[in-house]
Amino acid sequence: MRVRAGMLLAVWMAFTGASAQAAAPTVAGGWIDITAPIDPKTTPVYPGDAPIHFEFLQHMEHGGKLTLSSFALGAHTATHVDAPMHFIKGGQTLDQIPLDRFIGPVRVIDCSADATAIDAAELNRHQWKGAKRVFFRTRNSRNGWMTDPTFHKDFTYVAPDAAQLLADAGVELVGIDYISMEQFGAPEPKVHRILLGRNIPIIEGLQLKDVKAGDYDLMLLPMRVIGHEAASARALLKPH
């Protein structure tokens, strides 16, 4: 995904949380920002994905008449939404997903400290049943990996048996705190196919380091990109 920013880079920073201060959740009006910052110096990039590149075309601090910038990044950068089209032939594109999937109650589950996989056994250690939306806080958050430019292949992921339980239970949205929900090097993207095959959007790259387990209100708005499989998003939580 390549985007040309027409005005101030500050507008983009406000949307994505791309600032040094955004590395930690910020609270305003009771909302907690769980958006990972987009910064070429700190944002991890999945191997083979597009690099992040920001550029000032003009800058008032350097004699420009205005500040004008551009940026380029992959659609799966930092906090982002995977639409069914990502792995399902003929699946919904991002703009076809109803926005009410991204707005409403969500349950944050704090996974076991040593869990490298969220399998059915790990999932059932927690009170997830009855939740309409589920976000997983894992050792990925405890280690601060969403602001570490080094890609960690051993990130905690969701296993297919847990994904199947979530899909069968009618969960409408699933999120995790690293840039993929699938085990690195998995021979098949079973988790994505299970969830996206049921039209369950996947949220990856959440910033949950300082978020406690519990029930929240969620407001998450992906960029309105037409006809594509993913885009970055801004995500906010408000405790019940």
C-alpha positions in Angstrom: 0.0 0.0 0.0 1.4 3.4 -1.0 -0.2 6.6 0.1 0.7 10.2 -0.7 0.1 12.6 2.2 -1.1 16.0 0.9 -0.6 18.1 4.1 1.1 18.0 7.4 2.8 14.8 8.6 1.2 15.6 11.9 -2.2 14.6 10.5 -0.8 11.1 9.8 0.8 11.0 13.2 -2.5 11.9 14.8 -4.2 9.0 12.9 -1.6 6.3 13.5 0.0 7.3 16.8 3.4 7.7 15.1 5.3 9.7 17.7 7.7 8.9 20.5 5.0 9.5 23.1 2.7 7.1 21.4 4.8 4.1 22.4 2.8 3.9 25.7 -1.0 4.0 25.8 -2.4 7.5 26.3 -5.6 8.3 28.1 -8.0 11.0 27.1 -11.7 11.0 28.1 -11.2 7.6 29.6 -10.0 6.1 26.3 -6.7 4.1 26.2 -4.7 4.2 22.9 -3.7 0.6 22.0 -2.3 1.6 18.6 1.3 0.6 18.0 3.3 3.6 16.7 4.5 3.6 13.1 8.2 4.7 13.1 10.9 3.3 10.8 13.2 3.3 13.8 11.1 1.1 16.1 8.3 -0.7 14.1 8.9 -4.3 13.4 8.3 -5.5 9.8 7.3 -9.0 8.8 10.0 -10.6 6.6 9.2 -10.0 3.0 6.8 -7.1 3.7 7.3 -3.6 2.4 9.6 -1.4 4.4 8.5 1.8 6.1 9.6 5.0 4.4 8.7 8.6 5.5 9.9 11.6 3.5 9.4 15.4 3.8 8.9 16.8 0.4 9.0 20.3 1.9 9.6 21.5 5.4 9.1 24.9 6.9 12.1 24.4 9.2 14.3 24.1 6.1 12.9 27.0 4.0 9.8 25.4 2.6 6.6 27.4 2.3 4.7 24.6 4.0 5.4 21.2 5.5 4.5 18.5 3.0 5.3 14.8 3.4 4.9 11.4 1.9 5.0 7.9 3.3 5.1 4.3 2.0 4.4 1.2 4.0 2.9 -2.3 3.8 -0.8 -2.7 4.4 0.1 -5.0 7.3 2.2 -2.5 9.2 1.9 -2.0 13.0 -1.7 -2.1 14.2 -3.8 -3.3 11.2 -6.9 -5.2 10.1 -6.8 -8.3 8.0 -9.9 -8.7 5.9 -11.1 -12.1 4.5 -9.7 -11.3 1.1 -6.2 -11.8 2.7 -6.5 -15.6 2.5 -10.0 -16.3 1.2 -10.5 -16.3 -2.6 -13.5 -14.0 -3.3 -13.5 -12.9 0.4 -14.6 -9.5 1.7 -12.3 -6.6 1.1 -11.5 -4.3 3.9 -14.1 -1.7 2.9 -16.8 -4.3 2.7 -16.6 -5.2 6.4 -19.4 -3.5 8.5 -17.9 -0.9 10.9 -19.9 -2.4 13.8 -17.5 -5.3 13.8 -14.9 -2.8 15.1 -17.0 -0.8 17.6 -18.5 -2.3 20.8 -17.5 -4.5 23.7 -14.2 -6.4 23.7 -12.6 -8.7 26.2 -8.8 -8.5 26.7 -7.4 -11.9 27.9 -4.0 -11.9 29.6 -2.4 -15.1 28.5 -0.1 -17.2 30.7 3.3 -15.6 31.0 5.1 -18.6 29.4 2.6 -19.3 26.7 4.2 -19.4 23.3 1.0 -20.6 21.6 -2.6 -19.8 22.4 -4.0 -23.3 21.8 -7.3 -24.7 23.0 -5.9 -25.6 26.4 -4.5 -22.1 27.0 -7.7 -20.4 25.7 -9.8 -22.4 28.1 -7.7 -21.3 31.1 -9.4 -17.9 30.7 -13.0 -16.6 30.7 -13.5 -16.0 27.0 -16.9 -17.6 26.4 -19.7 -15.2 25.7 -17.3 -12.4 24.5 -18.2 -11.0 21.1 -14.7 -9.7 20.5 -11.5 -11.1 22.0 -8.0 -9.5 22.2 -5.0 -11.5 23.4 -2.3 -9.9 25.6 0.8 -12.1 25.6 4.5 -12.2 26.2 4.7 -10.2 23.0 3.4 -7.2 24.9 5.4 -7.9 28.1 8.6 -7.9 26.0 7.6 -4.7 24.2 8.0 -6.3 20.8 5.7 -3.9 19.0 8.2 -1.1 19.5 11.3 -3.3 18.8 12.5 -3.1 15.2 14.0 -6.6 15.5 11.5 -9.2 14.1 11.0 -12.0 16.7 10.2 -15.3 15.0 9.2 -16.9 18.3 6.3 -14.5 18.9 3.3 -16.0 20.7 0.6 -16.9 18.2 -2.9 -18.4 18.0 -3.1 -22.1 17.3 -5.7 -23.6 14.9 -7.6 -25.4 17.6 -8.2 -22.2 19.5 -9.1 -20.4 16.4 -11.7 -23.1 15.6 -13.2 -22.7 19.1 -13.5 -19.0 18.7 -15.1 -19.3 15.3 -17.5 -22.0 16.4 -18.6 -19.8 19.4 -19.6 -16.9 17.1 -16.8 -14.5 18.1 -16.9 -11.6 15.6 -13.4 -10.1 16.0 -10.0 -11.5 17.2 -6.9 -9.6 17.9 -3.3 -10.2 19.1 -0.3 -8.1 20.1 2.1 -8.9 17.3 2.2 -8.3 13.6 0.9 -11.9 12.8 -1.5 -14.2 14.5 -0.1 -17.2 12.6 2.9 -19.2 13.8 6.0 -18.1 12.0 6.9 -20.7 9.4 3.6 -22.5 9.6 3.2 -24.7 6.5 -0.4 -23.5 6.0 -2.2 -20.3 7.2 -4.8 -22.4 9.0 -5.7 -19.8 11.7 -6.2 -17.1 9.1 -8.3 -19.4 7.0 -10.4 -20.5 9.9 -11.2 -17.0 11.1 -11.3 -15.1 7.8 -13.3 -18.0 6.3 -16.1 -17.2 8.8 -15.8 -13.5 7.9 -14.1 -12.8 11.3 -11.7 -9.9 10.8 -8.2 -10.3 12.4 -6.5 -7.4 14.3 -2.7 -7.7 14.5 -0.1 -5.5 16.0 -2.0 -4.3 19.1 -0.1 -2.4 21.7 -1.3 -4.0 25.0 1.8 -3.7 27.2 0.1 -1.6 29.9 -3.5 -2.9 29.4 -5.1 -5.1 32.1 -7.3 -8.1 31.4 -11.0 -7.3 31.4 -13.9 -6.0 29.5 -13.7 -2.8 27.5 -15.5 -0.7 24.9 -13.6 -0.8 21.6 -13.4 1.9 18.9 -11.2 0.7 16.0 -11.2 2.4 12.6 -9.2 1.0 9.8 -8.2 3.3 6.9 -10.9 3.3 4.2 -8.9 1.6 1.6 -11.0 0.3 -1.3 -10.6 -3.2 -2.7 -7.7 -4.4 -0.6 -7.1 -7.0 2.0 -5.7 -4.9 4.9 -4.8 -1.5 6.2 -3.4 0.2 9.3 -5.9 1.2 12.0 -6.3 3.3 15.1 -7.6 1.4 18.1 -8.9 2.7 21.4 -10.2 1.0 24.6 -12.4 2.3 27.4 -12.7 0.3 30.6 -16.2 -0.7 31.6 
